[in-house]
Amino acid sequence: MAEFEIRNASALDIALMRDWADEEGWNPGDSDPWAFTVADPHGFLVGHLDGEPVGCISAVRYGSGFGFIGFYITRPAVRGQGYGIQLWRAGTERLAERVVGLDGVVDQQDNYRRSGFRHAWNNVRFEGVPPQGDAATRAKVELVDARSLPFGRLAAYDRRFFPEARHAFLAAWLGLPGRTAVAALRDGALQGLGVIRPCSGASRIGPLYAADADVAAALVHALAATAPGAAVAVDVPDHNTAALDLMPQLGLAPGFETARMYTGPAPEGDRSGMFGVTSLELG
């Protein structure tokens, strides 16, 4: 009889999980695993069947009261055999007594509801090639390398949009090689933050935080300019109508959607300033 064992993932396992997500068409960032690893070293689980990895899930703890489920994948050859539900139970048990979020495939919402999740909003992936231009003048902001600012300012700003502090993850997310992080300043005050990272497909922008649509447009133009003529993608929460209206103006068209769901009340935060989520895998 086949033996199925769930183990804590190694750094190489997390890189494998990234490759599986790529095969599913999720287009994760090339260097995402190195930021994921530091977010919660014990938060990534891999299911092994007779010693071979066949499935995974992430169950990342943030602070004392929040968690996020992602990377819920079972390899096609072993689907429908009960291994996925074992991984799901292991992940959700790790986050017991916390409010838990996830970004799941929209047509799986009923399954997630049976596990206690409730729909909060959808994230719509917009993708395309923004026209070249300088939108910073219109937004009346100065755009700077975000990594030139004190990290404490960036961490406090990120906390406005995310339910818990995530310092280790954010430091890696901003600073990994190949990425560009841009901050928008107005009279010295932080008005926006965006990060672009290379992927197998369109380069992903996330997070995209901004005081208004003009600032968001300035950030997208600046980030897209790092690879002129190449496609970019942003996962836009559909509760932000200004963000939904902005993306077509930037030449980005809607594609697939995911459902953001929580086991309790949706955490409070600056929703009007969230133009693009950081990651569908870790929130």
ABEGO torsion letter per residue (X at the ends): XBBBBBBBBBAAAAAAAAAAAAAAGAGBBAAAAAAAAAABAAABBBBBBGGBBABBBBBBBBEAABBBBBGBBBBAAABGAGAAAAAAAAAAAAABGBBBBBBBBAAAAAAAAAAGBBBABBBBBBBEBBBBEBAAAAAGBBBBBAAABBAAAAAAAAAAABABBBAAAAAAAAABBGBBBBBBBBGGBBABBBBBBBBABBBBBOBBBBABAAAAAAAAAAAAAABBGBBBBBBBBAABAAAAAAAAAAGBBBBBBBBBBBABBBBBEBAAABABBABAAAX
